[in-house]
Amino acid sequence: MTNLLRASILGIAAATAVGAYAAQPTAKNPAEAAVSAAEKARIMAIFVAKTGKKATDVEASPLPNFYTVLSDVSVYYVEQNGKWLFDGHLVDLDTRTSVTALKKLKLESGDLPVLDWRTLDLNDAIKTVRGKAVPGRVLVTFEDPNCGYCKALQPQLDKLQNVTVFTFPIAILGPDSQAKNEALWCSADRAGAWAAVMAGQPVKAEGTCDISGLARNGKLAQELKVRGTPTMFLANGSRIPGLMDAAALEERLVAVQK
């Protein structure tokens, strides 16, 4: 299941759940209070029994009548009666930030490496300068050409001024992603081809070329434990998981320059 499809299912399910509960007496939102030990044990038992997965913790959820269930570094949202489960990204549409990705980053922070710019081969990236190049105002992104969140990221990047983006294309969503990467990699204008792909336009291969850079990108993504797209890195090596809007990105870029 692709990230975009998961997000669509999540949105439909959320709307359905909210509508279903609107006709019922208002239930207490678990996000409004700490989860008691007894309630944690109950939800964990339901989760384990119905999914076969282990549960490591239960937390409050932004969704009414749902809990956040943690299973190692995986994040799920389970309805309080154990009937419904969301497996996907929960996105705050006001900030266009994935709440799930931020939670996963916190869980994974103990084993996530920091990007060392000195080790990067920027020839393996697609370079796009928005405005003029300014030291410190740089982003490294790992993106899949079929990733819906990557497509949604592009207009946010376009709103940034004087920033240089180095995009490392990777294929995590199947053979079609690899085929698109190879076509754009062999394009005379890689930046233009990438922009076209992100806009949903087809890119035809202009011939054969050395695509070993794509294999190196995949290996680099594995070394950095990039587990989803988009994943971004700032000049100081810190990472930004998932989609983020232009205002939030600008704050992160400014903070790095201070």
Residue, then its C-alpha position, 0 to 999 in steps of 0.5 A: m500500500t502506497n503512502l498516498l493511498r494510506a493517507s487517503i484511507l486514513g482521511i476517509a476513515a477519520a471522517t467516517a469515525v467523526g461522523a459516526y460519533a457525532a450522533q452519540p453523546t460526547a465521549k471524553n477525548p483521550a488526548e485531554a488527560a493522561v491514560s491510566a495504567a488500567e486503560k493502557a493495559r486494556i488497550m494493549a491487550i486488545f491490540v495484541a489479541k487482534t493484531g498479533k503484534k506486541a504493544t510497547d505503550v499506549e498514549a493519548s491521541p489527537l483523534p477523539n475516541f482513539y488511542t495512540v498505540l506504540s509497537d517498538v518504532s511503529v505507530y498505530y491509532v486504535e479506537q477505544n472499543g478495539k473495533w477500528l485501527f488506523d495504520g498510516h500517517l495522521v496529518d495536521l492539515d493546519t501545519r501540513t505536518s505528519v504527527t505520525a512521522l514526528k512520533k516515529l522520529k522521536l521513537e527512532s531518535g536513539d538509532l538514527p544517524v546524523l547526516d554528514w555533509r562531508t561524505l555526500d556526493l552531491n553529483d548523485a543529487i538533483k540540484t535546484v536553487r530557489g532564488k540565490a545560493v546562501p550558505g547554510r540555507v540548504l536541504v537534502t531530500f530523499e524522495d520517491p517519484n510516486c510519493g504523494y507527500c513528495k508531490a505535496l512538498q514541492p509547492q512548499l519548497d517553491k515558497l522558500q526564498n534563497v534555498t538550495v535543495f539537493t534531491f536524492p531520488i530513491a525508489i521505495l514504492g516499487p518498480d515504476s518508481q525505479a523506471k521513472n528515476e532512470a528516465l529522469w536521471c538520463s534526461a538532459d535537464r534532471a531538475g526540469a524532469w524532476a519538476a515534471v514528475m512531481a507535477g504528475q507529468p510523464v518523463k520519457a527516457e532520452g536514451t541510456c546513461d550511467i544510472s549507478g548514482l541511483a544505486r548509490n542513493g538507495k544505499l545512502a538512504q539505507e545507511l541513514k535509515v531513511r524509512g519513508t519519503p520525503t525525508m529531509f536533512l538540514a545543514n547541521g545534519s538534523r533530519i525532518p521526517g515527512l511533509m512540512d509546510a513552508a513556514a515551518l521549514e523556514e523556521r528550521l532553516v533560520a534556526v540552523q543559521k543562528 
